[in-house]
Amino acid sequence: MENSKNTLTADASLLHLRKEIDAIDDRILELLNQRARFAQQVADIKTAGGEVDCFHRPEREAEVLRRIAENNRGPLSQEAVVRFFRELMSECLALEKPLSVAFLGPQGTFTQQAAYKHFGHAIEAVPLPTIDEIFRAVESGACQYGVVPVENSTEGVITHTLDSFLRSFLLIAGEVGLRIHHNLMSKLNTSSEVREVFSHQQSLAQCRRWLDRYLPKAQNTAVSSNAEAARLAAVMPQTAAIAGDVAAELYGLNVLERNIEDEPDNTTRFLVIGRNSVGPTGNDKTSLLLSTRNNPGALYAVLEPFAKYGISMTKIESRPSRRGAWDYVFFVDVEGHRDDPRLAEALNAVEKNVTMLKILGSYPRASC
Ligand SMILES: O=C(O)C(=O)C[C@]1(C(=O)O)C=C[C@@H](O)C=C1
């Protein structure tokens, strides 16, 4: 008797709560569309101002996401609300004019994941087979943005991406950090029958200890991308691939082992490249390319103004300049936007001591 009374009150409560949820959903739906209509009006103003190509405003998006994260009182996590609003802005922008974003393909790569994390899913994501082709697609205007990997916490920099900036006029418009989890996947149901493992060379390197320990007899074969590895594993018997979740889903593979990367905080940083500069947001980074005379103390003299003006340098990487043997260029990341007065003064001082200074872009720091 007591039990059935409890069930009745629980059912009534459930009914009541679901009615409340329905009413809130209706209000949210109305507000979402009201917001979208305002975004359409913003587009009209941009069009009237002569904008034809790119309606995207990264600095405004960064401001919206920061305000939402600051105002969030939970129980939804900061990450969750940022993700919702990222998708909401992506859909609003798609109503204005969808963005076309080139990424290192094929479908299912971590670079595609990074593109969606940065721009949301309402984009035209264009898979291209090489970093060079991504630069060319954005340079020619075929795509508005490109997303390319630039460094991994285990394996270091992707030199091809850095070298591409030596000859390109493109600017960095953003950065994306992605935690990389590698999985062993196959048509097989157990890893004991795997004779060959495909993956991108970087991913094989990131899982080297695991492979040596658990699949010492399997041949490791480097291919052009993790997604290509998954495609091959789907058609070649007794093989497996190392790739992310999306690739397993896309190619119908069983995930045999999860998170097999050697370093638990394996992270890859991606750059967003575009043709336009991004305005300041108050939480920015600036990337520079510079070269010095090849004499003692030259690099010290170049970097000294950053210390003098209190600018934090977050990274320095040297690469051959391709102008002659033992001639180097430096990729430097500093905190702040090139329009911040202190950074602008420091850059003026740096310019006096270098043989070349190219500002590759100021852009919002990656959010969570
Ligand atoms: O504020 C704008 O310029 C808009 O176009 C609106 C909006 C948004 O949905 O909030 C959409 C796309 C832009 O990239 C930035 C913001």
PDBQT file of the ligand as one rigid body, heavy atoms in Angstrom, charges set to zero:
ROOT
HETATM    1  O1  LIG A 401      28.276  40.160 -33.756  1.00  0.00    +0.000 OA
HETATM    2  C1  LIG A 401      28.378  39.823 -34.936  1.00  0.00    +0.000 C 
HETATM    3  O2  LIG A 401      29.147  40.416 -35.743  1.00  0.00    +0.000 OA
HETATM    4  C2  LIG A 401      27.630  38.655 -35.442  1.00  0.00    +0.000 C 
HETATM    5  O3  LIG A 401      27.687  38.379 -36.612  1.00  0.00    +0.000 OA
HETATM    6  C3  LIG A 401      26.857  37.793 -34.472  1.00  0.00    +0.000 C 
HETATM    7  C4  LIG A 401      27.654  36.581 -34.012  1.00  0.00    +0.000 C 
HETATM    8  C5  LIG A 401      26.853  35.900 -32.870  1.00  0.00    +0.000 C 
HETATM    9  O4  LIG A 401      26.153  34.931 -33.144  1.00  0.00    +0.000 OA
HETATM   10  O5  LIG A 401      26.944  36.394 -31.726  1.00  0.00    +0.000 OA
HETATM   11  C6  LIG A 401      27.817  35.628 -35.139  1.00  0.00    +0.000 C 
HETATM   12  C7  LIG A 401      28.992  35.533 -35.861  1.00  0.00    +0.000 C 
HETATM   13  C8  LIG A 401      30.156  36.360 -35.594  1.00  0.00    +0.000 C 
HETATM   14  O6  LIG A 401      31.345  35.661 -35.838  1.00  0.00    +0.000 OA
HETATM   15  C9  LIG A 401      30.126  36.962 -34.251  1.00  0.00    +0.000 C 
HETATM   16  C10 LIG A 401      28.983  37.005 -33.510  1.00  0.00    +0.000 C 
ENDROOT
TORSDOF 0
